[in-house]
Amino acid sequence: MRIGGALILVALGAILTFAIDVNNSHGLNINTVGVILMIVGAIWAIAEIAVAATRRRTDVVQTNTPTGSRTTYSEPNQTY
């Protein structure tokens, strides 16, 4: 649950911030907790996107010939 967990935190924080109206919270402000959850979820999502973008992708090709087998590792073409 990588990016999904971050999105759940953002959604839960938005519900606590915008959908719940508390008049007497006895020291705990639910709206502030919601804002904190949204911030943590956004940071988590950005970190997951950064990690996913830097992962190295390789293709593994196994060739079986009568004289033996050969494994080739190649990086796919990266176009930016």
DSSP file (Angstrom, degrees, kcal/mol; ACC not computed):
  #  RESIDUE AA STRUCTURE BP1 BP2  ACC     N-H-->O    O-->H-N    N-H-->O    O-->H-N    TCO  KAPPA ALPHA  PHI   PSI    X-CA   Y-CA   Z-CA
    1    1 A M              0   0    0      0, 0.0     4,-0.1     0, 0.0     5,-0.0   0.000 360.0 360.0 360.0  79.2    0.0    0.0    0.0
    2    2 A R     >  +     0   0    0      3,-0.1     4,-1.1     2,-0.1     3,-0.2   0.934 360.0  10.3 -88.2 -81.7    2.3    2.7   -1.2
    3    3 A I  H  > S+     0   0    0      1,-0.2     4,-2.1     2,-0.2     5,-0.2   0.789 125.1  64.3 -73.1 -26.4    0.6    5.5   -2.9
    4    4 A G  H  > S+     0   0    0      1,-0.2     4,-2.2     2,-0.2    -1,-0.2   0.885  99.3  52.2 -63.5 -39.6   -2.8    4.2   -1.8
    5    5 A G  H  > S+     0   0    0     -3,-0.2     4,-2.1     1,-0.2    -1,-0.2   0.887 108.8  50.5 -63.5 -39.0   -1.9    4.8    1.9
    6    6 A A  H  X S+     0   0    0     -4,-1.1     4,-2.1     2,-0.2    -2,-0.2   0.907 110.5  48.9 -65.7 -41.5   -0.9    8.4    1.1
    7    7 A L  H  X S+     0   0    0     -4,-2.1     4,-2.4     1,-0.2    -2,-0.2   0.864 109.0  53.2 -67.8 -35.0   -4.2    9.0   -0.7
    8    8 A I  H  X S+     0   0    0     -4,-2.2     4,-2.8     2,-0.2     5,-0.2   0.909 108.7  50.2 -65.0 -41.4   -6.2    7.5    2.2
    9    9 A L  H  X S+     0   0    0     -4,-2.1     4,-2.5     2,-0.2    -2,-0.2   0.914 111.1  48.4 -62.2 -42.3   -4.4    9.8    4.7
   10   10 A V  H  X S+     0   0    0     -4,-2.1     4,-2.2     2,-0.2    -2,-0.2   0.922 113.6  47.1 -64.0 -43.4   -5.2   12.8    2.5
   11   11 A A  H  X S+     0   0    0     -4,-2.4     4,-2.1     2,-0.2    -2,-0.2   0.915 113.0  48.1 -65.4 -43.2   -8.9   11.8    2.2
   12   12 A L  H  X S+     0   0    0     -4,-2.8     4,-2.4     1,-0.2    -2,-0.2   0.904 112.0  50.2 -63.6 -41.5   -9.2   11.1    5.9
   13   13 A G  H  X S+     0   0    0     -4,-2.5     4,-2.1    -5,-0.2    -1,-0.2   0.883 109.3  51.3 -64.0 -38.2   -7.6   14.5    6.7
   14   14 A A  H  X>S+     0   0    0     -4,-2.2     4,-2.8     2,-0.2     5,-0.6   0.887 109.8  50.0 -66.7 -37.9  -10.0   16.3    4.3
   15   15 A I  I  X>S+     0   0    0     -4,-2.1     4,-1.7     1,-0.2     5,-0.8   0.937 112.7  46.2 -64.2 -45.8  -13.0   14.6    6.0
   16   16 A L  I  <5S+     0   0    0     -4,-2.4     4,-0.2     3,-0.2    -2,-0.2   0.848 119.2  41.9 -65.9 -32.8  -11.8   15.6    9.4
   17   17 A T  I  <5S+     0   0    0     -4,-2.1    -2,-0.2    -5,-0.2    -1,-0.2   0.931 128.9  20.4 -80.3 -47.3  -11.0   19.2    8.3
   18   18 A F  I  <5S+     0   0    0     -4,-2.8    -3,-0.2    -5,-0.2    -2,-0.2   0.732 124.7  43.7-101.4 -24.0  -14.0   20.1    6.1
   19   19 A A  I  <<S+     0   0    0     -4,-1.7     2,-0.5    -5,-0.6    -3,-0.2   0.667  98.7  71.1-100.4 -17.1  -16.8   17.7    7.0
   20   20 A I      < -     0   0    0     -5,-0.8     2,-0.6    -4,-0.2    -1,-0.1  -0.881  56.9-167.5-108.5 128.8  -16.7   17.7   10.8
   21   21 A D        -     0   0    0     -2,-0.5     2,-0.5     9,-0.0    -4,-0.1  -0.946   9.8-175.0-115.0 111.3  -17.8   20.7   12.8
   22   22 A V        -     0   0    0     -2,-0.6     3,-0.2     1,-0.1     9,-0.1  -0.920  14.4-179.8-112.1 125.4  -16.8   20.4   16.5
   23   23 A N  S    S+     0   0    0     -2,-0.5     2,-0.5     1,-0.3    -1,-0.1   0.853  80.3  25.1 -89.0 -39.2  -17.9   23.0   19.0
   24   24 A N        +     0   0    0      1,-0.1    -1,-0.3     2,-0.1     5,-0.0  -0.911  61.0 162.4-131.4 104.1  -16.3   21.6   22.2
   25   25 A S    >   -     0   0    0     -2,-0.5     3,-1.2    -3,-0.2    -1,-0.1   0.479  43.6-130.6-104.0  -2.7  -13.3   19.4   21.6
   26   26 A H  T 3  S-     0   0    0      1,-0.3     3,-0.1     3,-0.0    -2,-0.1   0.908  79.0 -36.5  54.5  49.1  -11.8   19.4   25.1
   27   27 A G  T 3  S+     0   0    0      1,-0.1     2,-0.6     0, 0.0    -1,-0.3   0.213 121.4  94.6  95.9 -15.0   -8.3   20.3   24.1
   28   28 A L    <   -     0   0    0     -3,-1.2     2,-0.8     4,-0.0    -1,-0.1  -0.941  60.1-154.5-114.6 115.2   -8.1   18.3   20.8
   29   29 A N     >  -     0   0    0     -2,-0.6     4,-1.8     1,-0.2     3,-0.3  -0.786   2.7-164.7 -91.0 110.2   -8.9   20.2   17.7
   30   30 A I  H  > S+     0   0    0     -2,-0.8     4,-2.1     1,-0.2    -1,-0.2   0.840  88.1  57.5 -64.0 -34.7  -10.1   17.7   15.1
   31   31 A N  H  > S+     0   0    0      1,-0.2     4,-1.9     2,-0.2    -1,-0.2   0.884 105.8  49.5 -65.4 -37.9   -9.7   20.2   12.3
   32   32 A T  H  > S+     0   0    0     -3,-0.3     4,-2.3     2,-0.2    -1,-0.2   0.890 108.6  52.8 -67.2 -39.2   -6.0   20.6   13.1
   33   33 A V  H  X S+     0   0    0     -4,-1.8     4,-2.4     1,-0.2    -2,-0.2   0.899 108.3  52.1 -61.4 -40.1   -5.6   16.8   13.1
   34   34 A G  H  X S+     0   0    0     -4,-2.1     4,-2.1     2,-0.2    -2,-0.2   0.897 108.8  48.9 -62.8 -41.7   -7.1   16.7    9.7
   35   35 A V  H  X S+     0   0    0     -4,-1.9     4,-2.2     2,-0.2    -2,-0.2   0.908 110.9  50.7 -65.0 -41.2   -4.8   19.3    8.3
   36   36 A I  H  X S+     0   0    0     -4,-2.3     4,-2.5     1,-0.2    -2,-0.2   0.911 109.9  50.1 -62.8 -42.5   -1.8   17.4    9.8
   37   37 A L  H  X S+     0   0    0     -4,-2.4     4,-2.4     1,-0.2    -1,-0.2   0.888 109.9  50.7 -64.2 -38.3   -3.0   14.2    8.2
   38   38 A M  H  X S+     0   0    0     -4,-2.1     4,-2.1     2,-0.2    -1,-0.2   0.903 111.4  48.0 -65.5 -39.7   -3.4   15.9    4.8
   39   39 A I  H  X S+     0   0    0     -4,-2.2     4,-2.3     2,-0.2    -2,-0.2   0.932 113.2  47.0 -66.0 -45.6    0.2   17.3    5.0
   40   40 A V  H  X S+     0   0    0     -4,-2.5     4,-2.4     1,-0.2    -2,-0.2   0.904 112.5  50.7 -63.2 -41.2    1.7   14.0    6.0
   41   41 A G  H  X S+     0   0    0     -4,-2.4     4,-2.4    -5,-0.2    -1,-0.2   0.889 110.1  49.5 -63.4 -39.7   -0.2   12.2    3.2
   42   42 A A  H  X S+     0   0    0     -4,-2.1     4,-2.3     2,-0.2    -2,-0.2   0.909 111.8  47.9 -66.6 -41.8    1.0   14.8    0.6
   43   43 A I  H  X S+     0   0    0     -4,-2.3     4,-2.3     2,-0.2    -2,-0.2   0.906 112.1  50.6 -64.0 -41.1    4.6   14.4    1.7
   44   44 A W  H  X S+     0   0    0     -4,-2.4     4,-2.4     2,-0.2    -2,-0.2   0.912 110.4  49.1 -62.4 -43.8    4.2   10.6    1.6
   45   45 A A  H  X S+     0   0    0     -4,-2.4     4,-2.3     2,-0.2    -2,-0.2   0.911 111.1  49.3 -63.8 -42.6    2.8   10.7   -1.9
   46   46 A I  H  X S+     0   0    0     -4,-2.3     4,-2.2     1,-0.2    -1,-0.2   0.906 111.5  49.7 -63.2 -41.5    5.6   13.0   -3.1
   47   47 A A  H  X S+     0   0    0     -4,-2.3     4,-2.2     2,-0.2    -2,-0.2   0.906 110.8  49.5 -64.6 -41.2    8.2   10.6   -1.6
   48   48 A E  H  X S+     0   0    0     -4,-2.4     4,-2.4     2,-0.2    -2,-0.2   0.892 110.9  49.4 -65.6 -39.1    6.6    7.6   -3.2
   49   49 A I  H  X S+     0   0    0     -4,-2.3     4,-1.9     2,-0.2    -1,-0.2   0.901 111.1  50.2 -65.5 -40.3    6.5    9.3   -6.6
   50   50 A A  H  X S+     0   0    0     -4,-2.2     4,-1.1     2,-0.2    -2,-0.2   0.899 112.2  46.9 -65.3 -40.2   10.2   10.3   -6.3
   51   51 A V  H  X S+     0   0    0     -4,-2.2     4,-0.6     1,-0.2     3,-0.4   0.912 112.2  49.9 -67.8 -42.1   11.2    6.7   -5.4
   52   52 A A  H >< S+     0   0    0     -4,-2.4     3,-0.5     1,-0.2    -1,-0.2   0.841 108.3  53.8 -66.1 -32.3    9.2    5.2   -8.2
   53   53 A A  H 3< S+     0   0    0     -4,-1.9    -1,-0.2     1,-0.2    -2,-0.2   0.777 108.9  48.3 -73.3 -25.6   10.7    7.7  -10.7
   54   54 A T  H 3< S+     0   0    0     -4,-1.1    -1,-0.2    -3,-0.4    -2,-0.2   0.486  81.9 117.2 -95.8  -2.7   14.3    6.7   -9.7
   55   55 A R    <<  -     0   0    0     -4,-0.6     2,-0.5    -3,-0.5    -3,-0.0  -0.383  67.2-122.5 -65.5 142.6   13.8    2.9   -9.9
   56   56 A R        -     0   0    0     -2,-0.1     2,-0.5    19,-0.0    -1,-0.1  -0.742  21.4-153.1 -90.5 129.9   16.0    1.3  -12.5
   57   57 A R        +     0   0    0     -2,-0.5     2,-0.3    19,-0.1     0, 0.0  -0.880  18.1 174.1-104.6 130.1   14.2   -0.8  -15.1
   58   58 A T        -     0   0    0     -2,-0.5     2,-0.4    17,-0.2    17,-0.2  -0.979  23.9-139.8-134.0 149.9   15.9   -3.7  -16.8
   59   59 A D  E     -A   74   0A   0     15,-3.3    15,-2.3    -2,-0.3     2,-0.6  -0.907  14.2-152.3-105.2 134.3   14.8   -6.3  -19.3
   60   60 A V  E     -A   73   0A   0     -2,-0.4     2,-0.5    13,-0.2    13,-0.2  -0.937  11.7-172.2-109.8 122.4   16.2   -9.8  -18.8
   61   61 A V  E     -A   72   0A   0     11,-2.7    11,-2.7    -2,-0.6     2,-0.5  -0.962   5.0-163.3-118.3 120.2   16.4  -11.9  -22.0
   62   62 A Q  E     -A   71   0A   0     -2,-0.5     2,-0.5     9,-0.2     9,-0.2  -0.910   5.8-168.5-105.2 124.0   17.3  -15.6  -21.6
   63   63 A T  E     -A   70   0A   0      7,-3.2     7,-2.7    -2,-0.5     2,-0.6  -0.954   5.0-159.8-116.3 122.2   18.5  -17.3  -24.8
   64   64 A N  E     +A   69   0A   0     -2,-0.5     5,-0.2     5,-0.2    -2,-0.0  -0.898  17.9 170.8-103.0 122.1   18.8  -21.1  -25.0
   65   65 A T  E >   -A   68   0A   0      3,-3.0     3,-1.1    -2,-0.6    -2,-0.0  -0.785  48.5-104.0-120.5 166.5   21.1  -22.5  -27.7
   66   66 A P  T 3  S+     0   0    0      0, 0.0     3,-0.1     0, 0.0    -1,-0.0   0.810 122.3  49.7 -61.3 -27.6   22.4  -26.0  -28.3
   67   67 A T  T 3  S-     0   0    0      1,-0.3     2,-0.3     0, 0.0    -3,-0.0   0.582 128.5 -63.7 -89.1  -8.9   25.8  -25.0  -27.0
   68   68 A G  E <   -A   65   0A   0     -3,-1.1    -3,-3.0     2,-0.0     2,-0.3  -0.939  57.0 -73.3 153.9-174.4   24.4  -23.4  -23.8
   69   69 A S  E     -A   64   0A   0     -2,-0.3     2,-0.4    -5,-0.2    -5,-0.2  -0.845  32.3-161.0-116.9 155.3   22.3  -20.6  -22.5
   70   70 A R  E     -A   63   0A   0     -7,-2.7    -7,-3.2    -2,-0.3     2,-0.5  -0.999   4.9-154.7-137.5 136.1   23.0  -16.9  -22.3
   71   71 A T  E     -A   62   0A   0     -2,-0.4     2,-0.4    -9,-0.2    -9,-0.2  -0.947  11.8-168.4-112.9 130.0   21.3  -14.2  -20.1
   72   72 A T  E     -A   61   0A   0    -11,-2.7   -11,-2.7    -2,-0.5     2,-0.5  -0.969   7.2-159.1-121.3 130.1   21.4  -10.6  -21.3
   73   73 A Y  E     +A   60   0A   0     -2,-0.4     2,-0.4   -13,-0.2   -13,-0.2  -0.932  20.8 170.2-106.0 125.5   20.4   -7.6  -19.2
   74   74 A S  E     -A   59   0A   0    -15,-2.3   -15,-3.3    -2,-0.5    -2,-0.0  -0.992  30.7-128.5-138.0 145.8   19.5   -4.5  -21.1
   75   75 A E        -     0   0    0     -2,-0.4   -17,-0.2   -17,-0.2     3,-0.1  -0.748  33.1-116.5 -89.2 135.7   18.0   -1.2  -20.2
   76   76 A P        -     0   0    0      0, 0.0     2,-0.2     0, 0.0   -19,-0.1  -0.278  43.5 -83.2 -66.2 158.8   15.0   -0.1  -22.2
   77   77 A N        -     0   0    0      1,-0.1     2,-0.6     2,-0.0     0, 0.0  -0.440  44.0-152.1 -64.4 129.3   15.3    3.0  -24.3
   78   78 A Q        -     0   0    0     -2,-0.2     2,-0.5    -3,-0.1    -1,-0.1  -0.920  14.4-177.0-107.9 116.5   14.6    6.1  -22.2
   79   79 A T              0   0    0     -2,-0.6    -2,-0.0     1,-0.1     0, 0.0  -0.948 360.0 360.0-113.3 130.6   13.3    9.0  -24.0
   80   80 A Y              0   0    0     -2,-0.5    -1,-0.1     0, 0.0    -2,-0.0   0.366 360.0 360.0-116.5 360.0   12.7   12.3  -22.2
